Amino acid sequence: MAQLIVRNLESAVKARLQQRARRHGRSMEEEAREILRNAARAEDQPARGLGTEIAALFAAVGTEDDDVRELRGHKIQTPSFRR
């Protein structure tokens, strides 16, 4: 296993890391390892767009076919605000 030394870590960051480790029931060292693992894992996954992220949030809810109508190909008319 490799070792990593982090120098000049701000006190506030260390305190927040300790709090986070306590919340998760692990040591500060294990919490740091988990954060690094997750960060490295996230790099391997392709970035998703905002629409994809929103669709994923509501995927379990589902929609009826006619609940959301497609607007592609339809002319959008801008409203007139003149009297």
C-alpha positions as CSV (number, residue, x, y, z in Angstrom):
1,M,0.0,0.0,0.0
2,A,1.2,3.5,-0.8
3,Q,1.4,6.3,1.7
4,L,0.4,9.9,1.2
5,I,1.4,12.9,3.3
6,V,-0.7,16.0,3.1
7,R,1.1,19.1,4.4
8,N,-0.2,22.6,5.2
9,L,-3.8,21.4,5.6
10,E,-6.0,24.2,7.0
11,S,-7.2,23.7,10.6
12,A,-10.8,24.2,9.4
13,V,-10.5,21.5,6.8
14,K,-9.0,19.1,9.3
15,A,-11.9,19.8,11.7
16,R,-14.5,19.3,9.1
17,L,-12.8,16.0,8.0
18,Q,-12.9,14.9,11.7
19,Q,-16.6,15.7,12.0
20,R,-17.3,13.9,8.7
21,A,-15.4,10.8,9.9
22,R,-17.3,10.8,13.2
23,R,-20.6,11.0,11.4
24,H,-19.6,8.0,9.3
25,G,-18.2,6.0,12.2
26,R,-14.6,5.8,10.9
27,S,-11.2,7.2,11.6
28,M,-10.1,10.4,9.9
29,E,-7.6,8.4,8.0
30,E,-10.2,6.0,6.7
31,E,-12.5,8.9,5.8
32,A,-9.7,10.5,3.8
33,R,-9.1,7.2,2.0
34,E,-12.8,6.9,1.1
35,I,-12.9,10.5,-0.2
36,L,-9.9,9.8,-2.4
37,R,-11.4,6.5,-3.7
38,N,-14.6,8.2,-4.6
39,A,-12.8,11.1,-6.3
40,A,-10.7,8.7,-8.4
41,R,-13.8,6.6,-9.2
42,A,-15.7,9.7,-10.4
43,E,-12.9,10.5,-12.8
44,D,-13.5,7.1,-14.6
45,Q,-17.2,7.9,-15.2
46,P,-18.1,10.0,-18.2
47,A,-19.7,13.4,-17.3
48,R,-23.4,13.5,-17.7
49,G,-25.4,16.6,-18.8
50,L,-28.0,18.4,-16.6
51,G,-30.9,16.9,-18.5
52,T,-29.6,13.4,-17.9
53,E,-29.1,14.1,-14.2
54,I,-32.7,15.4,-13.9
55,A,-34.1,12.5,-15.8
56,A,-32.3,10.1,-13.5
57,L,-33.8,11.8,-10.4
58,F,-37.3,11.2,-11.7
59,A,-36.8,7.8,-13.4
60,A,-38.5,5.9,-10.7
61,V,-41.6,8.1,-10.9
62,G,-42.2,7.5,-14.7
63,T,-44.6,9.4,-16.9
64,E,-47.5,8.6,-19.1
65,D,-46.9,8.9,-22.8
66,D,-49.2,11.8,-23.2
67,D,-48.1,13.7,-20.0
68,V,-45.2,15.3,-21.7
69,R,-45.6,16.3,-25.3
70,E,-42.7,16.7,-27.6
71,L,-42.2,20.2,-28.9
72,R,-39.6,19.5,-31.7
73,G,-40.8,20.6,-35.1
74,H,-43.6,22.9,-33.7
75,K,-43.3,26.6,-34.3
76,I,-43.1,28.5,-31.0
77,Q,-45.2,31.7,-31.0
78,T,-43.9,34.5,-28.9
79,P,-46.6,36.4,-26.9
80,S,-47.4,40.0,-27.7
81,F,-47.5,42.3,-24.7
82,R,-48.8,45.4,-26.6
83,R,-52.2,46.8,-25.9
